[in-house]
Amino acid sequence: MNGDYLPLTRPAIDEQTIAGVVEVLRSGWITSGPKVREFETRLSALFGGRPVRALNSGTGTLEVGLALAGVVAGDEVITTPLSWVATANVIVRAGARPVFVDVDPVTRNIDLERIEAAITPRTRALLPVDLAGLPVDRTRLYALARHHGLRVIEDAAQSMGASWDGRRIGAIGDLVSISFHANKNITTAEGGCLVLNDAAEARACELWRLQGVERFADGELDATLPGGKYNLTDIAARIGLGQLERLEEFTARRRALARLYFEHFERTPGCQLPVPDFTNSNWHMFQIVLPTHVARPAFIRAMHAAGIGVGVHYPAIHLLSFYRQQGFGPGQFPQAERIGRGIVTLPLFPAMRDEDVVRVCRESARILRGRPVAAGTAAG
Ligand SMILES: Cc1ncc(COP(=O)(O)O)c(C=O)c1O
């Protein structure tokens, strides 16, 4: 490995934000308080005035979103098999059944054409994912949801800063769940937010967020539902406030870097590139799908040896052990399986330099021309 290591991603936390966090630490109020409320107000303004509540993860926002959508034991929720496993785990943890629908081979998002065939009388909600920040077609998605009377919990964990038809993701739709995990386009280290429909839903979200507890002016309290422990800290919210200031700058830089990837990535080794969308996508990730003759572990090893961090987001969920135990298996969702076997995430983060992209493309081309194969196998 050379000394100039290029990581897959890196958060950009500025000195002003660090100073702001120090102030919170000195303030005597470090858990949920004024900074969380300020963060929620700013998020709400960004999302066209819709109510927003901040939680301590994008998994928590999905769990609370499912509860608010009325998903209960025995229900079915339609989702994609090509996502972070949290997307399906939250459905199982709600006592419901994930019904996977294969992905579109081009967008890598849930194939909207196939959703209707998966709807049954038990279907309660749709839970689509904007993989890598490329939005699912919201016009068609909501036409389907309305037609079948289904709730939508958008797993927009990766879509902060993305848009659909000129409107920001979060400013439109039903329940919208966003993650602020460290690798997301803006971060609170860990955290997330849920965009809601009205004040009553926002109040219910607050109850699910913190033990279902209501407090009264006379100091008494009551618990009206079995809520969890999902509240965000003021420390985290202060990081988020600093990050929000820079959302447009970060998105513009990610788009510029993605354009550079398209300019420099060598097409001949047969990799599938992402959709070149510079209007809607926030370019949370730049992902290629390796040709089938290339062994992904060997490619990743060679990239690491060249000092470049790469990632796998994600293997198909239904092939993970727990989901196989639930009866899912190979051959059910061939597009997700093929993409899940070959997908590789290349470095992309706002502080990356143009020459870093050129280097990643050069090293990828060199390695792919050598047709990397797994140890002990021959090139196919
Ligand atoms: C598509 C998707 N869904 C859900 C999550 C869960 O978010 P968090 O890690 O904040 O719990 C993530 C984050 O990694 C994600 O990428």
The ligand as an SDF file (V2000), in Angstrom:
LIG
                    3D

 16 16  0  0  0  0  0  0  0  0999 V2000
  -30.6530    2.3920    2.5850 C   0  0  0  0  0  0  0  0  0  0  0  0
  -30.4210    2.5200    4.0580 C   0  0  0  0  0  0  0  0  0  0  0  0
  -31.4260    2.2650    4.9030 N   0  0  0  0  0  0  0  0  0  0  0  0
  -31.2800    2.4110    6.2270 C   0  0  0  0  0  0  0  0  0  0  0  0
  -30.0840    2.8100    6.7800 C   0  0  0  0  0  0  0  0  0  0  0  0
  -29.9680    2.9000    8.2610 C   0  0  0  0  0  0  0  0  0  0  0  0
  -29.4870    4.1320    8.7050 O   0  0  0  0  0  0  0  0  0  0  0  0
  -28.6370    4.2170   10.0550 P   0  0  0  0  0  0  0  0  0  0  0  0
  -27.2980    3.6050    9.7860 O   0  0  0  0  0  0  0  0  0  0  0  0
  -28.5580    5.6910   10.3110 O   0  0  0  0  0  0  0  0  0  0  0  0
  -29.3850    3.4900   11.1090 O   0  0  0  0  0  0  0  0  0  0  0  0
  -29.0070    3.1040    5.9450 C   0  0  0  0  0  0  0  0  0  0  0  0
  -27.7270    3.5750    6.4920 C   0  0  0  0  0  0  0  0  0  0  0  0
  -26.6950    3.0370    6.3810 O   0  0  0  0  0  0  0  0  0  0  0  0
  -29.1670    2.9360    4.5390 C   0  0  0  0  0  0  0  0  0  0  0  0
  -28.1590    3.1840    3.7070 O   0  0  0  0  0  0  0  0  0  0  0  0
  1  2  1  0
  2  3  1  0
  2 15  2  0
  3  4  2  0
  4  5  1  0
  5  6  1  0
  5 12  2  0
  6  7  1  0
  7  8  1  0
  8  9  2  0
  8 10  1  0
  8 11  1  0
 12 13  1  0
 12 15  1  0
 13 14  2  0
 15 16  1  0
M  END
$$$$
